Amino acid sequence: MFNLKRSLPVARLFVLALILTLFAAMAPGFGVVRAATVTVDSSAELMNALASAKPGDRIVLASGITFSGQFKATASGTASAPITLESADPSNKAVLKGNGTGSGYALQITGDYWNIRNVKVTNAQKGIMLDHANHNLLDAVEVYQIVDEGVHFRDGSSYNTLQNSYIHDTGKGQPGFGEGVYVGSDKGKWSTINPASDYNRVVNNTIGPNVTAEHIDIKEGSTGTVVSGNIFDGRGMTGDNYADSFIDVKGNDVTISSNVGYRNGNEVIADAFQVHQQVSGWGLNADFNGNTLYLDNASCYVVNAASGTSARAHNNIRSPKGNMYRGNVTQY
């Protein structure tokens, strides 16, 4: 038979437990794994830290240390809790050194919401490779002594930013593939790689000298790239594989603004900026405004937009005076 008197204490305990649970749920930090800060000073420690990273974690590279290997950032942070990888001392940056220049990447990012700050990247076939990686920040990195491209936003990598960085001495083994920054993928790779690397930003960087291909190559299939506030140093561009401009635009809705380019007597640089159509429907709506170009002679164009493309231009300055625009360029 049901005993009401004996059941009341049990009921009270149940209600009390429920109340305590509700208060705990409302308390700050309930159910949240707290972020960790870990300082590493060996390659093995760095690989372990990258493999176990969680949202909000901060991985600190001991000052001036060279970490050798091919490093992978596969975890993902969140918008409110990104994962940070940075040097302990920005004035004495740690170095991520790849396994030689034959193959591989010094740093590959396949996760989202990483902040990579104040590191040097060198000695690899490709410097920093982002594959299907979104909302990542590369800030104050230096990439150099790379066989092919320095930084590549690839395979659907979108909404990433490269800023305040220094890219130089790329294409050391294959000059025609030595772009400083590469956005998207060539049409020949579309069967295996997502070409839509969209809305990436390349801002306030110095690119060159000795970037042997274009400083920035924006491929067909990509949309909304912003390139602003950069300095381009044309020394060392080779002209191999049609590399003869600071920026080659093949994507859509690209904005190129407030950059400064120096040809520095390099005769292979035919134009400051070029627009090409590799696939029908691409190479459209590029906007060039507020750029300053030092082109050594009068013959180089500021913007050369090939057949099938479209571009707009406003408030660009060249020195010395000379050719400004060629092809389907609307001035506004």
C-alpha positions in Angstrom: 0.0 0.0 0.0 1.2 3.5 -0.8 2.6 5.3 2.3 2.3 9.1 1.9 4.3 9.9 5.0 7.3 7.9 3.9 7.1 9.3 0.3 7.1 13.0 1.4 10.8 13.1 2.4 11.8 11.4 -0.9 9.7 13.9 -2.8 11.3 16.8 -1.0 14.8 15.5 -1.8 13.9 15.1 -5.4 12.6 18.7 -5.6 15.7 20.0 -3.8 18.0 18.1 -6.2 16.1 19.6 -9.2 16.4 23.1 -7.8 20.2 22.7 -7.2 20.6 21.3 -10.8 18.8 24.3 -12.2 21.0 26.8 -10.2 24.1 24.9 -11.4 23.0 25.1 -15.0 22.6 28.8 -14.7 26.0 29.3 -13.1 28.9 30.6 -15.2 30.9 27.9 -16.8 28.5 25.1 -16.1 29.2 22.2 -18.6 32.0 24.2 -20.3 35.4 22.7 -20.8 37.8 25.5 -19.8 40.4 26.6 -22.4 44.0 25.7 -21.8 47.2 27.6 -22.5 50.2 25.3 -23.3 53.7 26.4 -24.1 55.7 24.1 -26.3 59.4 24.0 -27.1 59.8 20.9 -29.2 58.3 19.6 -32.4 56.8 16.6 -30.7 55.1 18.8 -28.1 53.8 21.0 -30.8 52.3 18.1 -32.8 50.6 16.8 -29.6 49.2 20.2 -28.8 47.8 20.6 -32.3 46.3 17.1 -32.2 44.5 17.7 -28.9 43.5 21.4 -29.4 40.0 22.4 -28.3 38.0 25.7 -28.8 39.6 28.5 -26.9 43.0 26.8 -26.4 46.2 28.8 -26.8 49.3 27.1 -28.1 52.4 29.2 -27.3 55.6 28.6 -29.2 58.8 29.2 -27.2 60.7 32.2 -28.4 63.2 31.7 -31.2 62.8 27.9 -31.4 62.7 26.1 -34.7 60.1 23.4 -34.9 60.8 20.9 -37.7 58.1 18.8 -39.4 54.8 19.0 -41.3 52.3 20.5 -38.9 48.6 20.1 -39.1 45.8 22.1 -37.5 42.8 19.8 -37.9 40.6 20.8 -34.9 38.1 23.6 -35.0 37.5 26.5 -32.7 34.4 28.6 -32.7 33.6 32.2 -33.4 33.6 33.0 -29.7 36.5 30.7 -28.8 39.0 30.4 -31.6 42.2 28.3 -31.2 45.4 30.4 -31.1 48.9 29.4 -32.3 51.4 32.1 -31.6 55.0 32.8 -30.6 55.6 33.8 -27.0 57.6 36.9 -28.2 56.5 38.6 -31.4 60.0 40.2 -31.7 61.6 36.7 -31.6 59.3 34.6 -33.6 59.4 30.8 -33.6 60.0 29.0 -36.9 57.9 26.3 -38.5 60.3 24.5 -40.7 59.0 21.9 -43.2 60.8 18.7 -44.1 62.8 20.1 -46.9 61.6 21.6 -50.2 60.8 18.3 -52.0 57.2 17.9 -50.9 54.6 18.7 -48.3 53.4 21.7 -46.3 55.0 23.4 -43.4 51.6 24.1 -41.9 48.3 22.7 -43.2 45.0 24.1 -41.7 41.9 22.0 -42.2 39.9 23.3 -39.2 37.9 26.5 -38.7 38.5 29.5 -36.4 42.2 29.4 -35.9 44.3 32.5 -35.1 47.9 32.0 -36.3 50.1 34.8 -35.1 53.7 35.9 -35.1 55.3 32.8 -36.6 57.8 32.2 -39.4 57.1 29.4 -42.0 59.9 28.1 -44.3 61.6 25.2 -46.0 58.7 23.3 -47.6 57.1 22.8 -51.0 54.2 24.9 -49.9 54.2 27.3 -46.9 50.7 27.5 -45.4 47.9 25.5 -47.0 44.3 25.9 -46.0 42.0 23.1 -47.2 38.2 23.4 -46.6 39.2 25.7 -43.7 37.0 28.7 -42.8 37.1 31.8 -40.6 40.9 31.6 -39.9 43.2 34.5 -39.3 46.9 34.6 -40.3 48.4 37.6 -38.7 52.0 38.8 -38.7 53.4 35.6 -40.3 56.5 35.5 -42.4 56.6 32.9 -45.2 59.9 32.4 -47.2 62.2 29.9 -48.9 59.3 27.9 -50.4 59.4 25.8 -53.6 55.9 26.8 -54.8 53.3 29.2 -53.4 53.6 30.8 -50.0 50.0 30.8 -48.8 47.1 29.0 -50.5 43.4 29.2 -49.7 42.2 26.0 -51.3 39.3 23.5 -51.5 36.5 25.7 -50.4 38.4 27.7 -47.8 36.4 30.8 -47.3 36.1 33.9 -45.0 39.8 33.7 -44.1 42.2 36.7 -43.6 45.9 37.1 -44.2 47.1 40.4 -42.7 50.2 42.3 -41.6 52.4 39.6 -43.0 55.6 39.3 -45.1 55.8 36.8 -48.0 59.0 36.6 -50.0 61.4 34.2 -51.7 58.8 31.8 -53.1 59.0 29.6 -56.2 62.6 28.6 -55.3 62.2 25.3 -57.1 59.4 26.0 -59.6 59.4 29.7 -60.5 56.2 29.5 -62.5 54.3 28.2 -59.5 55.8 30.5 -56.9 52.8 32.8 -56.2 52.9 34.7 -52.9 49.2 34.1 -52.3 47.0 31.7 -54.2 43.2 31.8 -53.9 41.2 28.9 -55.2 42.2 26.3 -57.8 42.8 26.0 -61.5 39.9 24.7 -63.5 41.9 21.5 -64.1 41.6 20.6 -60.4 37.8 21.1 -60.1 37.0 17.4 -60.4 38.6 16.8 -57.0 38.8 20.2 -55.3 36.0 22.6 -54.4 36.9 25.8 -56.4 34.6 28.1 -54.2 37.2 29.6 -51.9 35.2 32.8 -51.3 35.4 36.1 -49.4 39.0 35.8 -48.4 40.9 38.9 -47.4 44.5 39.8 -48.1 45.2 43.0 -46.3 48.2 45.1 -45.2 50.9 42.7 -46.2 54.3 43.1 -47.9 54.7 40.6 -50.8 58.1 40.3 -52.5 60.9 40.5 -53.3 61.7 37.3 -55.0 58.2 36.1 -55.4 58.8 34.4 -58.8 55.2 34.2 -60.0 52.3 36.6 -59.4 52.2 38.2 -56.0 48.5 37.1 -55.8 46.7 34.7 -58.1 42.9 34.7 -57.7 41.5 31.7 -59.6 38.3 31.1 -61.5 35.6 29.7 -59.3 36.4 32.0 -56.4 34.2 35.0 -55.4 34.5 38.1 -53.4 38.3 38.2 -52.7 39.5 41.5 -51.1 43.0 42.7 -51.6 43.8 46.0 -49.8 46.6 48.0 -48.3 49.4 45.7 -49.5 52.9 46.5 -50.8 54.2 44.6 -53.9 57.9 44.4 -54.7 58.4 43.2 -58.2 62.1 42.3 -57.9 62.6 38.6 -58.7 59.4 37.9 -60.7 60.5 35.6 -63.5 57.7 35.7 -66.1 57.5 31.9 -66.1 54.1 30.4 -66.7 52.7 33.8 -67.8 53.5 35.4 -64.5 53.9 39.1 -65.5 51.7 41.2 -63.2 51.4 41.8 -59.4 47.8 40.3 -59.4 46.1 38.1 -61.9 42.3 38.0 -61.4 40.2 35.2 -62.8 37.5 35.0 -60.1 34.4 37.2 -59.7 33.6 40.3 -57.7 37.1 40.9 -56.6 38.1 44.2 -54.9 41.7 45.5 -55.3 42.1 48.8 -53.4 44.7 51.0 -51.8 47.7 48.8 -52.7 51.1 50.1 -53.7 53.2 48.3 -56.4 56.8 48.8 -57.3 58.0 47.3 -60.6 61.6 48.1 -59.6 62.9 47.8 -63.1 61.7 44.3 -63.6 61.0 44.1 -67.4 59.0 40.9 -67.2 56.2 42.8 -65.4 53.9 43.9 -68.3 51.0 45.3 -66.3 50.2 46.0 -62.7 46.9 44.1 -62.7 45.5 41.7 -65.2 42.0 40.1 -65.5 41.6 36.9 -67.5 38.7 34.5 -68.3 39.7 30.9 -67.9 36.0 29.6 -67.6 33.0 31.3 -69.1 31.2 33.3 -66.5 34.3 34.1 -64.5 36.7 37.0 -64.5 33.8 39.4 -64.0 33.1 42.5 -61.9 36.6 43.2 -60.6 37.0 46.6 -59.0 40.3 48.5 -58.9 40.4 51.7 -56.8 42.9 53.9 -55.0 46.0 51.9 -56.0 49.4 53.6 -56.6 51.7 52.0 -59.1 55.4 52.8 -59.8 55.8 51.2 -63.2 59.2 52.6 -64.4 57.9 53.4 -67.9 54.8 54.5 -69.8 53.9 51.3 -71.6 52.7 49.1 -68.7 49.0 49.2 -68.0 47.5 49.7 -64.6 44.7 47.3 -65.5 44.6 45.0 -68.5 41.3 43.2 -68.8 41.3 40.5 -71.4 38.5 39.5 -73.7 35.4 38.2 -71.9 36.2 39.9 -68.6 34.8 43.0 -67.0 36.4 45.5 -64.6 35.8 48.9 -63.0 38.5 51.4 -62.1 38.6 54.6 -60.1 41.2 56.9 -58.5 44.3 54.8 -59.4 47.6 56.6 -59.8 50.7 55.5 -61.8 54.2 56.9 -62.0 55.5 57.9 -64.4 52.4 58.9 -66.4 51.5 56.5 -69.1 49.0 53.7 -70.0 46.2 53.3 -67.6 43.5 50.8 -68.8 43.2 48.3 -71.6 40.2 46.1 -72.5 36.8 46.1 -70.9 37.5 48.5 -68.0 34.8 51.0 -67.0 36.1 54.2 -65.3 33.9 55.7 -62.7 
